[in-house]
Amino acid sequence: MPYPSIFEQATVNQLIERINQLSPITERKWGTMSVNQMLEHQIRVFNVALGNEKIKAPFLLKLVGPFLKGTLLNNKDFGHNGPTAKQYIVVNEPDFEAGRTKLIQLLQQFSSEGIAVAATRKHDIFGKLTGEEWSIAMYKHTDHHLRQFGV
């Protein structure tokens, strides 16, 4: 696996260290989200990965999603300014500290539940994912947005 496992504590510690480098005035390098909106965006993604929320995707996207899984899991980082599901678009300005705290809590929860539990969850767009595939997807997404803000 070319990406670190999100189920290893060292990887979680490294991501938390990067999250803690953010501040309410951290500027983005691309895209339109503020740092506060990015934290909320990440929280929503982790809530889906944990099974706390469902993705409200159009039927057609759910139909072709499993065929697009390769783009999620390939060895390339996500490109800049890619599309996102509507429910992940944050239009308000959430509280920075609350967002950072919640994101760290959800990251730790996802990791501590482990690879076997993750493997029992089905992604609402991409379908059945193994625990390792969940790890790749969640690490790539988290890393993508942390790089977006230079950390």
TATAFEN-V596849 format. One record per pair of residues at least 12 apart in sequence whose C-alpha atoms are under 6 Angstrom apart, sorted by sequence separation. I is the first residue (numbers start at 0). J is the second residue. D is the distance in Angstrom with one decimal. If there is no record, write none. Layout:
i=I j=J d=D
i=I j=J d=D
This chain:
i=118 j=130 d=4.2
i=117 j=130 d=5.1
i=114 j=130 d=4.5
i=40 j=87 d=5.4
i=30 j=80 d=5.4
i=36 j=89 d=5.6
i=68 j=125 d=5.6
i=35 j=93 d=5.7
i=39 j=98 d=6.0
i=35 j=95 d=5.1
i=38 j=98 d=5.5
i=42 j=102 d=5.3
i=64 j=124 d=4.9
i=65 j=125 d=4.4
i=64 j=125 d=4.6
i=65 j=126 d=5.6
i=61 j=124 d=4.7
i=54 j=123 d=5.8
i=23 j=95 d=6.0
i=6 j=110 d=4.6
i=5 j=110 d=6.0
i=6 j=113 d=5.9
i=28 j=147 d=5.4
i=27 j=147 d=5.7
i=28 j=148 d=5.9
i=27 j=148 d=4.5
i=5 j=134 d=5.3
i=4 j=134 d=5.8
i=17 j=150 d=5.5
